[in-house]
Amino acid sequence: MMKKLLLHIFLLSGFIFVTEITYAQQLSQPKPFQDGEKLVYVARFGFIHAGEATFSLTEESFEGENVFHAKALANTIGLADRIYKVRDIYESYFDANNGLPYLAIRNISEGSYRYYNEVRYNHQKDIVISQKSGEHEVPDNMKDMLSAFYFFREAMLDDIEAIGDDIVFDTYFADEIFPLKMRYAGDEVIKTKLGRFNAMKFSPVVEPGRIFDSEDDVTIWISKDKNFVPLQIRIDLIIGSIKCDLTSYSGLKYPLKKIE
């Protein structure tokens, strides 16, 4: 359950912002990622290493279009794997130029639970077509969560101005339009397993209740350089805290700048 929560929060909590203005900006900005990028994160619950998430990106051809194929793999490890085995796969095929997805795949294996769905995106008609639930109308430039992760890095972070700024997010997930909000909380120097970095701090606004005490219980630190890579995520739950750290990477477009 901890690994499932980690990946869902990582993907759901913050990397989607779809408006006409940012879409136009995204087309003219250099991309902070490239073919071959790979990011590996390890989640800890206290002293327990609970799971691992790997994000990989390859440039491919999909139905005659030049696309990035993004894949996120999440799995439990160690004791958590023996208690509740998770093997989740998320995939997205999105346009290499404008970032709009053509196809999103969600392949879930969690304990005895299995779930598989494919969602097609028709941006000319502003619809999505789900294998599970059929056709749905959606807003312009709709993203799946994985393509939105890369879109956020490309189009958003240079436009943040003041602490407390809220960014409204929209994505299509689990056959629903999923609204979210990200709040910029300033810059910090963060210490990780890979060293010390200058980082931008964001707080996805979550709903208080059974899991969270307050709406600011999730924090994401993103490298303040040309890569805009998530360095660390902290999730404060009623039962304790989960911390997710970037532990290894390869294929970055720019050197990841550490503080000496």
C-alpha positions in Angstrom: 0.0 0.0 0.0 2.8 2.4 0.8 4.3 2.0 -2.7 1.0 2.4 -4.3 0.4 5.6 -2.4 3.8 6.9 -3.3 3.5 6.5 -7.1 -0.1 7.8 -7.1 0.9 10.9 -5.2 4.0 11.3 -7.3 2.0 11.3 -10.5 -1.3 12.7 -9.3 0.1 15.4 -7.0 1.7 17.7 -9.3 2.8 17.5 -12.9 -0.2 18.8 -14.8 -1.2 22.3 -15.8 -3.2 22.7 -19.0 -4.1 26.2 -20.2 -3.8 27.9 -23.6 -1.1 30.3 -22.3 1.2 27.6 -20.9 0.6 25.4 -23.9 1.9 28.1 -26.3 4.9 28.7 -24.0 5.7 25.1 -24.0 6.1 24.9 -27.7 8.9 27.5 -27.7 10.9 26.5 -24.7 13.8 24.1 -24.9 13.0 20.7 -23.4 14.7 19.8 -20.1 14.7 16.1 -20.9 15.8 13.9 -23.8 15.8 10.4 -25.2 17.3 7.9 -22.8 16.6 9.8 -19.5 16.1 7.5 -16.5 15.3 8.5 -12.9 15.2 6.0 -10.0 13.5 6.8 -6.7 13.4 4.8 -3.4 10.6 5.2 -0.9 11.2 4.8 2.8 8.7 4.6 5.6 10.7 5.5 8.6 13.8 3.2 8.4 12.0 0.7 6.2 12.8 0.7 2.4 9.3 0.2 1.1 9.6 0.5 -2.7 11.1 1.8 -5.8 9.9 3.8 -8.8 11.7 4.1 -12.1 10.8 6.7 -14.8 12.3 6.1 -18.2 11.9 8.0 -21.5 12.7 6.9 -25.1 12.0 8.7 -28.4 10.1 6.4 -30.8 7.6 6.3 -33.7 4.0 5.7 -32.8 1.4 5.3 -35.6 3.6 7.5 -37.9 4.2 10.2 -35.3 7.4 11.2 -33.5 6.7 10.6 -29.8 8.3 10.2 -26.4 7.4 6.9 -24.8 7.4 7.4 -21.0 7.2 4.5 -18.6 6.9 4.5 -14.9 7.5 1.3 -13.0 6.6 0.9 -9.3 7.3 -2.1 -7.1 7.6 -2.9 -3.5 10.9 -4.2 -2.1 12.1 -6.0 1.1 9.6 -6.5 3.9 6.9 -4.5 2.1 7.1 -6.8 -0.9 6.5 -9.8 1.3 3.5 -8.2 2.9 1.8 -6.7 -0.1 3.4 -7.1 -3.5 3.0 -4.2 -6.0 4.1 -4.3 -9.6 2.5 -1.3 -11.3 3.3 0.0 -14.8 2.2 3.3 -16.3 2.9 4.2 -19.9 2.3 7.3 -22.1 3.0 8.0 -25.7 3.0 11.7 -26.2 3.9 14.0 -29.1 7.6 14.9 -29.1 6.9 18.5 -30.2 3.8 19.6 -28.3 3.7 17.1 -25.4 0.1 16.0 -26.1 -0.6 12.3 -25.4 -1.9 9.9 -28.0 -2.2 6.8 -25.7 -2.0 6.2 -21.9 -1.7 2.7 -20.4 -2.3 1.7 -16.8 -1.3 -1.8 -15.8 -1.8 -2.5 -12.1 -0.8 -5.6 -10.1 -1.3 -5.0 -6.3 -1.6 -8.1 -4.1 -4.4 -10.2 -5.8 -5.9 -7.1 -7.5 -5.4 -6.7 -11.3 -6.4 -3.7 -13.5 -5.6 -2.9 -17.1 -6.8 0.0 -19.2 -5.8 1.9 -22.3 -7.0 5.5 -23.0 -6.8 7.1 -26.4 -6.7 10.9 -26.7 -8.3 12.8 -29.6 -7.3 16.4 -29.2 -9.1 17.6 -32.4 -12.4 16.6 -30.9 -11.4 17.1 -27.2 -12.4 13.5 -26.3 -10.8 10.5 -24.7 -11.7 6.9 -25.4 -11.3 4.5 -22.6 -11.3 0.7 -23.1 -13.1 0.4 -19.8 -15.8 3.2 -20.0 -16.0 4.4 -23.6 -15.9 8.0 -24.9 -15.7 11.1 -22.7 -15.5 14.8 -23.4 -12.5 16.6 -21.9 -11.0 20.1 -21.8 -8.5 21.3 -24.4 -5.0 19.9 -24.3 -5.9 17.2 -21.7 -3.0 15.2 -20.3 -2.5 11.8 -18.8 -0.5 11.9 -15.6 2.7 10.6 -17.0 2.9 12.9 -20.0 2.0 15.7 -17.6 5.0 14.9 -15.4 7.2 15.9 -18.4 5.0 18.7 -19.5 5.3 20.3 -16.1 9.1 20.2 -16.2 9.1 21.7 -19.6 6.5 24.5 -19.4 5.8 25.5 -15.8 8.7 26.0 -13.5 10.2 29.1 -15.2 6.9 30.9 -14.8 6.6 30.7 -11.0 6.9 34.2 -9.5 5.8 34.5 -5.8 5.6 32.2 -2.8 2.1 31.1 -2.3 1.2 31.1 -6.0 -1.3 28.4 -6.7 -1.2 26.5 -10.0 -4.5 24.7 -11.0 -4.0 21.3 -12.6 -6.3 19.0 -14.7 -5.6 15.5 -15.8 -7.5 12.4 -16.9 -7.1 9.5 -14.4 -9.1 6.4 -13.5 -11.7 7.4 -16.1 -12.3 10.8 -14.5 -11.1 14.4 -14.9 -8.9 14.9 -11.9 -8.5 18.5 -10.7 -5.4 19.3 -8.5 -3.6 22.3 -7.2 0.1 23.0 -6.7 1.4 25.7 -4.4 4.9 27.2 -4.7 6.5 27.4 -1.2 9.8 29.0 -2.1 13.4 27.8 -2.7 15.5 25.7 -0.3 18.8 23.9 -0.1 18.0 20.2 0.2 20.2 17.4 1.3 19.7 14.0 -0.4 21.6 10.8 -0.8 23.2 12.3 -4.0 24.3 15.5 -2.3 23.1 19.0 -1.6 21.1 20.9 -4.2 19.3 24.2 -4.7 15.6 23.2 -5.1 12.2 24.7 -5.7 9.6 23.6 -3.1 6.1 22.8 -4.0 3.1 21.6 -1.9 0.4 19.8 -3.8 -2.9 20.7 -2.0 -4.4 17.4 -0.7 -7.7 16.8 1.0 -7.5 16.4 4.8 -9.3 13.4 6.2 -8.6 9.8 6.8 -4.9 9.9 5.4 -3.8 13.5 5.7 -4.0 15.9 8.7 -3.8 19.0 6.5 -3.9 20.1 2.9 -0.1 20.8 2.9 1.1 17.3 3.9 2.8 16.5 0.6 6.0 18.3 -0.3 8.0 18.0 -3.5 11.5 19.5 -4.1 12.5 20.0 -7.7 16.1 20.8 -8.9 16.5 24.5 -9.6 18.5 24.0 -12.8 17.8 23.3 -16.4 16.6 19.7 -15.7 13.8 20.5 -13.2 14.1 17.0 -11.8 12.1 16.0 -8.7 14.8 15.3 -6.1 12.7 14.4 -3.1 9.1 13.9 -2.0 7.9 13.8 1.6 4.4 12.6 2.4 3.2 13.2 6.0 0.5 10.8 6.9 -1.5 10.4 10.1 0.4 7.1 10.7 3.8 8.5 9.8 5.9 9.9 7.0 7.0 8.5 3.6 10.1 9.9 2.0 11.0 9.3 -1.6 14.5 10.2 -2.8 16.1 10.3 -6.2 18.9 7.6 -5.8 20.2 7.3 -9.3 19.9 8.9 -12.7 21.2 8.6 -16.2 20.7 10.3 -19.6 20.0 13.8 -18.2 20.1 16.5 -20.8 22.1 18.8 -18.5 24.5 18.1 -15.6 22.7 17.9 -12.3 24.2 20.8 -10.3 25.2 20.0 -6.8 26.3 22.4 -4.1 29.9 21.7 -3.2 
